[in-house]
Structure formats: C-alpha cells, structure tokens
Amino acid sequence: MTLKLHHLNASRSQRIVWLLEELGVEHEIIHHSRHPETRLAPPELLDIHPMGKSPLLDHDGVIIAETGAITEYLLAKFDPEHKLHPRTDSADYPRYLEWLHSAEGSVFLPGLFGFYLMNSDLLETPLAAAMMAERTKAANHVEAHLSKHAYFAGDSFTAADCLMGFQLMSTNAQGLLDDKPASKAWLEKVQARPAFQRMLAVGV
Ligand SMILES: N[C@@H](CCC(=O)N[C@@H](CS)C(=O)NCC(=O)O)C(=O)O
C-alpha cells in the first residue's frame, strides 16, 4: 500500500498533513512550492489533477482531490475504530458533518473572497464590506459553538477539528480572535497535540 499527499506550502493542505499524523497511518509527503509572486501552485500539479490544486491524495495510484472528500476517504479506510469521526448513529454526527464541510464552505469562503479582493486592491468596495460582514458572522458562530463545546463535534477531538484548524489559525494570525476567548482556548488546546506538532515539523 502506498499513500502519498501532494502538499503545497503555506496552504490549507496542512489540514490533511495534520489528519494523517492524527491517524498515524504510514504515508509520504510530496512537497510542492507556490510561485513566489503569483502564489499559485506549480504546473506539475496539473499533471496529477485537472484543477492543479493541493491537497491531492494518491492512494495506490488513485488520485483524490478536495479536502472534504480526502478526509472522508481517509477516515473510511483508516479509522475503523471511529477514533476521529463519530459513528452515524452518534448524537455528535450531524454537528461533525456540518463543521467538516463548513471548513471549506460558508465559514471559510468569506475569508477567501476577502483575500482575493485584497490582492486585487478592492478592499474599499461594497463587496468587500459584505464579505467582512459574512466573516464576522462566521467567527461569531464559531465562538458561540466553542463556548459550549470542547471540540467542533462535541466532547471529543475529531477530523472536524483538523479541518477547522486552518480557519482559526489564519483568523488568529490576523488578530481577529483577540475578542474570541473560546476560539483562542480551543486553538491553544489543539496546538499542544503531538500530531499538530508533527504537522508543523513537516513544514506548513
Ligand atoms: N476546494 C479545494 C480547494 C483547493 C485549493 O484551492 N487549494 C489551494 C491551496 S490553499 C491551491 O492549491 N492554490 C493554488 C492554486 O490555485 O494555484 C479543497 O477543498 O481542497
């Protein structure tokens, strides 16, 4: 069995590096570097998948793109004891699924749009203001949830925490968690995990 992750530096592919470390499954990381000016992925990723983006998982020659799909695939194959994902009959399952997909959906998209608007020098526009309002709404939603629950799916750490981690780390790096004590406390807690530290050692 061979399991390879095509990982792009400074990207949300680090969520899968972290998940692989949490799973403890043997794997290889293939590093790719962003173009220093455009910040785009190198063209060699286009030889692997038509979208040319990272993460890309290669399991025995089968290529899988999209973080949520890669996560569900890895858990189905390598987490038979459900240590990192609740069983479908668990009360935590609906919340788990919702956060797993929020990490690339409604909670994440306003920040991504904001990044594109900033790069295009369009921050002083009604669209940028609308995106900022959406981003604030999402950050408040995360904070309210983490004020009541230890982890995204409930009382236990799951893959949803790995996926939401990038969102909270980047929000924190921009100083936007300064008035969000529950989000900050969650971040400190998960950053102390050995698998998170191993992810950092891989080079994010
Ligand atoms: N929806 C995809 C997004 C993948 C994606 O956009 N990856 C970014 C890294 S954060 C990328 O490869 N960007 C470089 C490029 O588009 O050239 C997922 O969930 O994996």
The ligand as a Tripos MOL2 file, in Angstrom:
@<TRIPOS>MOLECULE
LIG
   20    19     1     0     0
SMALL
NO_CHARGES

@<TRIPOS>ATOM
      1 N1        -11.7910   23.0860   -2.5510 N.3       1 LIG1
      2 C1        -10.4200   22.6320   -2.5780 C.3       1 LIG1
      3 C2         -9.5140   23.8560   -2.6050 C.3       1 LIG1
      4 C3         -8.1030   23.5120   -3.0190 C.3       1 LIG1
      5 C4         -7.2920   24.8000   -3.1560 C.2       1 LIG1
      6 O1         -7.7940   25.8340   -3.6340 O.2       1 LIG1
      7 N2         -6.0340   24.7290   -2.7410 N.am      1 LIG1
      8 C5         -5.1860   25.8740   -2.7920 C.3       1 LIG1
      9 C6         -4.2550   25.8600   -1.5960 C.3       1 LIG1
     10 S1         -4.9610   26.6930   -0.2060 S.3       1 LIG1
     11 C7         -4.2770   25.8290   -4.0200 C.2       1 LIG1
     12 O2         -3.8390   24.7810   -4.4200 O.2       1 LIG1
     13 N3         -3.9680   27.0090   -4.5610 N.am      1 LIG1
     14 C8         -3.0100   27.1710   -5.5980 C.3       1 LIG1
     15 C9         -3.6090   27.4350   -6.9620 C.2       1 LIG1
     16 O3         -4.8450   27.5700   -7.0580 O.co2     1 LIG1
     17 O4         -2.8340   27.5010   -7.9100 O.co2     1 LIG1
     18 C10       -10.1690   21.7480   -1.3710 C.2       1 LIG1
     19 O5        -11.0400   21.6550   -0.5040 O.co2     1 LIG1
     20 O6         -9.1350   21.0760   -1.2970 O.co2     1 LIG1
@<TRIPOS>BOND
     1     1     2 1
     2     2     3 1
     3     2    18 1
     4     3     4 1
     5     4     5 1
     6     5     6 2
     7     5     7 1
     8     7     8 1
     9     8     9 1
    10     8    11 1
    11     9    10 1
    12    11    12 2
    13    11    13 1
    14    13    14 1
    15    14    15 1
    16    15    16 2
    17    15    17 1
    18    18    19 2
    19    18    20 1
@<TRIPOS>SUBSTRUCTURE
     1 LIG1         1 GROUP 0 **** ****
